[in-house]
Every structure is written in C-alpha cells, then in structure tokens.
C-alpha cells in the first residue's frame, strides 16, 4: 500500500478538523444516526476471493470468474477438498432438497494448480451455479446445510471484508468482570488506533482512510476525520477463555483473550489486509494492566473462520447442525476386531456333570436298585 507523509495526506494535527460546535452538530446529525455493524457469531472471517480461490487451476479460475450467472462458493466443514463423485452427489442433493428445486444445481469441483501433498490443502471451495440469484442469496444467508452424510458452508463468490481484526492476549485484570474487561480493552484499542493523534498506529489508520473509505456510509465518509470517528465508534471487543484440551472438565482456570472487531473501511482486500497486518504488530500498552499483543491468530478447524479454535466453534451449536460421530482410531479398531475374532473362534467346552449313581443302575420308587443281584 502506497503511503504518504501526514502533510501530503492532509492528516496533520487539525487540518480539516471541525470546531467543537461543528463536531457536536455532526455527531448529532451523522454519527448518532449512522448505525455501525455488529459481528454475528456465525460470521466467517478472514476470507477473500484470493484465499477462496487459492491454488485453483489458472484456467479454471478464469472460467469461474468470467461465469456471468448467479454463483457462490461452498466448502466442507471439518476440512478436506471436495473432489469425489460421492461428495458431489451428496452436496447437490442437499442443496436441491433444501431449496425445493426441480432441477439439479451444478457443483463444480476445484482443480488444483499444484497438487497439494494432502487432501486438506487448497483449493477447498467448489463453485455452485445454475441456480437463481434468490436461491444463491438464500444459501448464503442460511450459512450452511448439514446432513448425516456431509456438512457444507456457503460464502459469496466475492466475500466482503469482515469485522475481525485480531486476537489480543496478555492483559492482566485481577478483579474486573468479563464485561468490564471488554470495556477496558475497547478503550485501549480506541485510544491506540484512533485517538493517538500523531502516534504511529493512529497515523496508519489515517493513511488508510485518506485513500480508502469506500465502505463507510455517507456522510461519515466525507473526510478522514469523520471516517476515523465512524470506525472508532464501531469497535467491538469480545472476551473468551482459552482452555487447553487436557484441562477441559478439570476445573483448571483458562487464559483470557479478547477478539477485536472493527467495521472495515474499504472493500479493497489488499489495502485492508495491509492495515490489519500493521495492527497485529502493535503493542496495546496500559498503565497498570500489562499489554495486549497479537501473539496468535486462531483458524477454526471446523468452519475455517479466523478468530477462534475448533473447540469454540459456534456452528456446532447452531440449529440444524449435525455433528459427525466420533471416529475410532485404527489401533482401537484392530483391537476390537481381534477380540471379536478370538471370541468367535474359541472352542466351546461343555462341562460334564457326573452321575450320582453307577453306570447301568437306576432307582425305583422306593430308592432300591432296579437291577437284580
């Protein structure tokens, strides 16, 4: 992303900044009545067209992009590339049933440009087409279809930038409630990224908005100052607890983390990606509560979204989601099969009960021997 100095971008100090009375009026007329977006627990974060079509064969990529009809992308939950006939039939049948279609939609399997070593490697998305725009929108809005055989998640062919920016860890709050820590982290993020005047992080935000603010609603996109106030007001912080797999159910205390959501200023994925990368290098220092840093960005093994590990995926709690049955390990399967085989082939030993009387003799009604001497 091309950068300019503060003077070149007209971002220095109070350049173009309204007076206090004008700012109050603008707040009443604009910001107070301009809704800011809120993150949905089922939003998919971190996708762009480039990521969705990563490692897709260049000829097929060109054909998919050029296709003029309504279209969207679908990928399997829990990972793996869509590439065999059985899965295509399952996905096609699931879409046809869910939408009540008379004909079959097209499920175009992705062809890798470079064959990955594992099936979990990209490209992951299949193209869904030959459906109406209304049906394409319906699939995107419902997020997923889950059956006993397969679960697929739907995203637009050109995914819009989402609100997730980073995950912060390292703050130390001793007695504050979860809600209070969210408010404190929000204040730190707002002060560092948008209220630091000439500090580096704030200047990077201003540089972004000097060139890219096409996704900010009117009239808040009228100037850098107004755009900065809008995205500052859009900051949302969500706290969650990270618990190690071996500590689940033990009562062991987890490690808190805070997800940072901010309204995307632009639909330019490259510009936004560059700004987010710079935000993830920032140390969010406090006076007495340590500092938050972006040590690790989680990618879910179930829904492939950024911002949480697989054990915290909200999709698994959504109505209609079918969790797959746990698979036995090969070692366990071998042990079970060996045990069953041994039991089936073991010889049956019948226990003989010895008679209380000598062979060839019986008893009569009176208890005497029935044979003659």
Secondary structure, 3 states (H helix, E strand, C coil): CCCCCCCCCCCCCCCCCCCHHHHHHHHHHCHHHCCCCCCCCCCCCCCCHHHHCCCECHHHHHHHHHCCCCCEEEEECCCCCCCCHHHHHHHHHHHHHHHCCCCCCEEECCCECCCCCCCCCCCCCEEEECCCHHHHHHHHHHCEEECCCCEEEEEECCCCCCCEEEEEEEECCCCCCHHHHHHHHHHHHHHHHHCCCCCHHHHHHHHHHHHCCCCCCCCCCCCHHHHHHHHHHCCEEEEEEECCHHHCCCCCCCEEEEEEECCCCCCCHHHHHHHHHHHCCCCEECCCCEEEECCCCCECCCCCCECCCHHHCHHHHCCCCCCCCCCCCHHHHHHHHHHHHHHHHCCCCCCCCCCCCCCCCCECCCCCECCCC
